[in-house]
């Protein structure tokens, strides 16, 4: 029941987030066509990954982006992350590698999901979103969560 409720909530949030785009674009516009193509292509999870799915030693394989604002980043962040606010993802995409896996996170995963969606529509198939964001990463024990999951 919670999964169904989460899916309905996510669909509602996505509809609201995309409403301004649809209000400005008709059904034949290039933007709408690109989104249709992307939605037909993307896997069910929308490129999300849980913190415990990444072993501690594998974090170095990722270009980790903290999509929160500079103040939040300066206060606390995942070690090795670079700060690129979510709204700047497309504007500054030239600094985001295409040849390396990219992991993007915010506080809870909602803003990084929007940035990740935009980047994937722009051709960045190497972008993953950290499910639950920084809050879940911390709550699950940070890097130690992967070690605990591997021992199960």
C-alpha positions in Angstrom: 0.0 0.0 0.0 2.8 2.4 0.8 4.5 1.7 -2.5 1.3 2.5 -4.4 0.9 5.7 -2.4 4.5 6.7 -3.1 4.0 6.1 -6.8 0.9 8.2 -6.9 2.6 10.9 -4.9 5.6 10.9 -7.3 3.3 11.0 -10.3 1.4 14.0 -8.8 4.7 15.8 -8.0 6.0 15.2 -11.5 2.8 16.4 -13.1 2.9 19.6 -11.1 6.6 20.1 -11.8 6.0 19.6 -15.6 2.8 21.7 -15.7 4.7 25.0 -16.5 6.4 23.3 -19.4 3.2 21.9 -20.9 1.6 25.3 -20.4 4.3 26.9 -22.6 4.6 24.1 -25.1 2.0 22.5 -27.3 2.0 18.7 -27.9 4.1 18.9 -31.0 6.9 20.9 -29.5 10.5 19.5 -29.5 10.5 19.7 -25.7 7.5 17.5 -25.3 8.8 15.1 -27.9 12.1 14.8 -26.0 10.3 14.1 -22.8 8.1 11.5 -24.4 11.2 9.8 -25.8 12.9 9.9 -22.4 10.0 8.5 -20.5 9.8 5.7 -23.0 13.5 5.0 -22.5 14.1 5.4 -18.8 14.1 2.4 -16.5 11.5 2.1 -13.7 13.7 3.7 -11.0 14.6 6.7 -13.1 18.3 6.0 -12.5 18.0 6.0 -8.7 20.4 4.1 -6.5 20.3 3.5 -2.7 23.3 4.5 -0.6 23.8 1.0 0.6 24.1 -0.2 -3.0 27.5 1.5 -3.4 30.4 -0.1 -1.5 32.6 2.4 0.2 35.5 1.7 -2.1 33.3 2.3 -5.2 32.4 5.9 -4.3 35.7 7.0 -6.0 34.4 5.7 -9.3 31.6 8.4 -9.2 31.8 12.1 -9.9 29.6 13.0 -6.9 27.5 16.2 -7.1 25.9 17.8 -4.1 23.0 19.7 -5.7 22.1 21.7 -2.6 23.0 25.3 -2.1 26.5 26.4 -1.1 25.5 27.1 2.5 24.3 23.5 3.0 27.3 22.1 1.2 29.7 24.1 3.3 28.0 22.9 6.5 28.2 19.2 5.7 28.4 17.0 2.6 29.5 13.6 1.4 33.3 13.5 1.2 34.6 14.0 -2.3 31.4 15.7 -3.6 31.5 18.9 -5.6 28.8 21.5 -5.2 26.6 22.3 -8.2 23.2 23.6 -7.3 20.4 21.7 -8.9 19.1 24.6 -11.0 22.5 25.0 -12.5 22.8 21.4 -13.8 22.0 22.2 -17.4 23.7 25.6 -17.5 27.0 24.1 -16.2 26.7 20.7 -17.8 30.0 21.2 -19.6 31.8 20.5 -16.3 29.9 17.2 -15.7 31.8 14.3 -17.2 30.1 11.9 -19.7 32.8 9.3 -19.5 32.5 8.7 -15.7 29.5 7.6 -13.6 27.8 10.7 -12.0 25.9 10.5 -8.7 23.8 13.5 -7.8 22.1 14.2 -4.5 20.3 16.9 -2.5 18.7 16.7 1.0 16.0 14.2 0.2 16.4 13.3 -3.5 13.6 15.4 -5.0 15.6 18.3 -6.3 18.5 16.1 -7.4 15.9 14.0 -9.3 14.8 17.0 -11.2 18.4 17.9 -12.1 19.1 14.3 -13.0 16.0 14.1 -15.2 17.1 17.3 -17.0 20.7 15.9 -17.5 19.4 12.6 -18.8 17.1 14.3 -21.3 20.2 16.3 -22.3 22.0 13.0 -23.1 23.8 12.2 -19.8 22.9 8.5 -19.5 25.6 8.1 -16.9 23.7 10.1 -14.2 22.3 8.3 -11.1 20.2 10.0 -8.3 20.9 9.1 -4.7 17.6 7.8 -3.4 16.6 9.6 -0.2 19.5 12.1 -0.7 21.9 13.2 2.0 19.4 12.7 4.8 19.1 9.0 4.0 22.8 8.6 3.4 23.5 9.9 6.9 20.6 8.0 8.5 21.8 4.7 7.0 25.3 5.4 8.3 27.1 7.1 5.4 29.9 5.0 3.9 29.5 2.5 6.7 26.0 1.5 5.4 27.6 -0.3 2.4 29.9 -2.2 4.7 26.9 -3.3 6.9 24.8 -4.3 3.8 27.7 -6.4 2.5 28.0 -8.3 5.7 24.3 -9.4 5.6 
